[in-house]
Amino acid sequence: MAGYFELKKAKNGDFYFNLVAGNGQGILKSEMYSSRSAAENGIASVQNNCGEDSQFECKESTNGKAYFVLKAKNHQVIGQSQMYESESGCANGIESVKSNGCTDVIKDLTDA
């Protein structure tokens, strides 16, 4: 099963999206956007940037766990991963975003 995006609305009215792998695992979460169209543009940015290794950056959190961010060409962060126990887990997460991020399936959960 292929991955998909979930477009959601937070309690404060902002919008955000998650990229979900085909196995149902969330692999990338966006920042908050003030409008639906801005969140949709964020999804398009993931679709456009997820195939390029140079747009990913592995980082280490303050508690020592690995995570990654996906950046747009203007170096702005589009989304962030979950925390991983190891750098290899982080690398696997990046590969999952690369293989699932091009999907055009968007599940609109803003009214859920």
N, C-alpha and C positions, 0 to 999 in steps of 0.2 A: 504494500500500500504506500502511496506517495504521501509526502508531507503536505502541510497546509498552514495557512495563516489564520489566526483567530483575531478578529477585530472586536475590541471590547470598550465599554464605557465605564469609567470609575464612578464611585459614589459622588465625587465632587464635580462630575460633568465632563472631565477630561477624557480623552480617548487614548488608547494604547493598543499594541498588538503583540501577539506571541507567535513565534514560528514553532510548529509542532511537527516532529518527525512522524513517519508513517507508523511507528510503533506506539504513538500516543505520548511520547516523552517531549516535554517542552525543552527547546534547545536555544532559544534566543528570545529575550524580552526587550521591548522598546522602552524609550523614555515616554513621558506623558506629553500629549499634544493637546492644544486648546481647541482644535477643531477636527472633525472627521476627515476633511480633505487633507489636512496636514498629516494625519496618521496614515492615510492612504498613500500619500507621497513618500512616507517612511517605508512602507511596504515596497513600493516601486524602487526605492533606493537599495533595499536589501536584495531585491531581484537583480538589480544592475551591478551590484558590487560583490555579491557572494562568491563569484567564480574566481576572484583574484586574491592570491595569497597575500599580496602586499596590503590588502585592506583589513586584514586580521592582525590583532595584537594580543599575545598572551601576557597576562599580568599575574601578580601574586597579591592576594589580599593581606590585610594586617594580621589575620590568623594563620597565614602560611598556605592557604588553599589557592589553587590555580583557577583562573577564569580567563575568558577572552572577551574582547570587544570587536565589533565590526564597525569600521569607519567608512564614511563616504569619501569621495575624491577630495573634498574640502577639509578633510581630517576631522569632521564632526562625527561623534559617536552615534551610530544608528541603533545599536542594540548591544546587550550584554548577556553573557551566558550565565548559567548556574555556577556554583562553586564545585570544583573537582578536587579529589584527593591527591591527584598527581598531574604532572605535565602531560603524560601520555593520555590521560582522560581528557584533558583540555584539547590536545591535538585531535582526538577522536571526535570531540564536539565540533571542532572547526570543520572536519571532514563531513560531518552530518549536515551542518549548515550549507556547506558547498553543494551537497547533493540534493538537499531539500529546499533550499532558498529560492530556486528558480521557479517554483510552482506558481501557477496562476489561480489556485484554489484559495478563496478567501471565505471563511465562515463568519458571517456577520452575527455577532452575539451581543450587539449593543442594546437590544431590547430584552435580553435574557435576564 
